C-alpha cells in the first residue's frame, strides 16, 4: 500500500533511528526553526502565529529540560539546566512582549549549544567535559 506522506514517514524513521546526540541536535534545530518563523510572524503582525511558534519553541526547551539528568551529568548537567530554565523564561517574556530582540538572544544561545553538540563525535558522548568546555567558551 503506498504511503500517503512519505516525508513524514522519513522523519519518523529518522527520529526512531537517531542516537541521543542526534536527537538533541534535532531538538535544537526545531526550536531555532520555530523561533525564526516567530520573528517573521511578528514582523508581519501575525501575533497569533508568532504565539504558536513561540509556544512550540518553548515546548522544545521544556523537553530538553525534562530529559536532562543533571545528577548523572555533573557540572555540565547543572549548567545546561540553568541555561534551559533561563531560555524557557526568556521565551515566555518574548511571547508576552512579542520582542524579536529576545528571540534573537535565544536563537544565539541555542545555536551555540547546537554547535557544541554537533562538534562532539558520537564516541565522545560520555565525555561531558568536552561539551562543557565548548559551551562555556562560546557563551
N, C-alpha and C positions, 0 to 999 in steps of 0.2 A: 504494500500500500504506500503510495507516495506521501512524503511529508509535506504538510501544508506550510510549515515555517522552517525551512532548512537552516537559516541563520540562527534562529532561536535554539534549534537542536544543537548546532555547533557550539553556541555559548554555554549551554547546559553541560555538554561534554567537556568543554574547556575548563569549567569550574570543577567538575567532578574529578578530573584527572590532574588538577594543579596541586603542587605541594604547598605547604603553609606559606612559604616566602612568596610564591606566585599569587596566592590568594590575597595576601596583604597588599601587594603591588596593584592587583586588580581593584581592591577597595580604594586605594589612594587615587587611582585613575578615575574611578567612578565619581568620587567626591569632587575631584578637580573639574571633571567634565560638567557635573551639575552646577558647580559654582560659576563656571564661565557662562553657562546658559542663564543662570540667575542674573548675572550682570547685564546680559543682553535684554532680558525681560525688564529689568529696572530702567535701562536706557530707553526702552520703547513704552515705558509707563504701564506695562502689564504686571501690576503688583501681585495679582493672584498667581500668575505664572512664576514670578520671582519667588513668592512664598513657597510654592510647591517644590521648586528646585532647591531652595534653602533647607526645607524640611528633609528632603531626600539626602542632601549632603550631611545634615546633622544626624540623620539615621545611620549613615555610614560611619561617622565618627563615633557614634554611640556603639556600633557593632565592634569597631576597633577597640574601644574601651572595655566592653563587656567580655571580649575574648582574651584580653590581656591577663597574664598571670604574673603579677609583679613579685609574688613570693618565690617564683621559680627563676625569674629573670634578674633578680637583684637590683642593683642601681639603675640598670637600663630600663627595667620594667617600671620602676618608680618614676624615672624621668619621663618615660613615654606616657604614663598615667597622668602626670601633671600637664604634659603638653596636650593630651587629648581632652582633658577637662577644660583647659584654657580655650582650646579650639571650639568645643561644644558651646561654652559661654559666649564666645565671640560670634558664633553663628546665630545664637538666639538674639544677640544685640543687633547683628546685621539684618536679621529678619524684621525686628521691630522698627528699625530706622531706615531699612532699605538703602543701606550705605555701601556703595561699591568699594570704598577705601578699606573697610573692614574685610570685605570679601577678598580683596587683593592680598591683604595680610595673611588671611587663612590659606589662600592658594599658595603663597610663597612658602609658608611653613610646611604644608602638605607636600609640595613639590620637593622641598629639601629632604623630608623624611622618605619620600618615594625614591629619590636618587640614592640615598644611603642604603635602602633595602635592595635596590636594583644592582648596586655595586658589590653586594655580598654574594659570593659564589655559593651555590647550594651546599657544598661540603663545609662551608664556613658558618652555616646557620647557627650552630650551637655556640659559636664564638661571639657572644654578645658584646664583648668589649670593642670589637671592630665596628659594629654598628654604632655603639655609644660614642666612640671617637669621631666618627664621620658626622653624626648628628650634632654633637657639641661643637665641632669645628665650623659647621655651616650655619648654626643658629646664632 
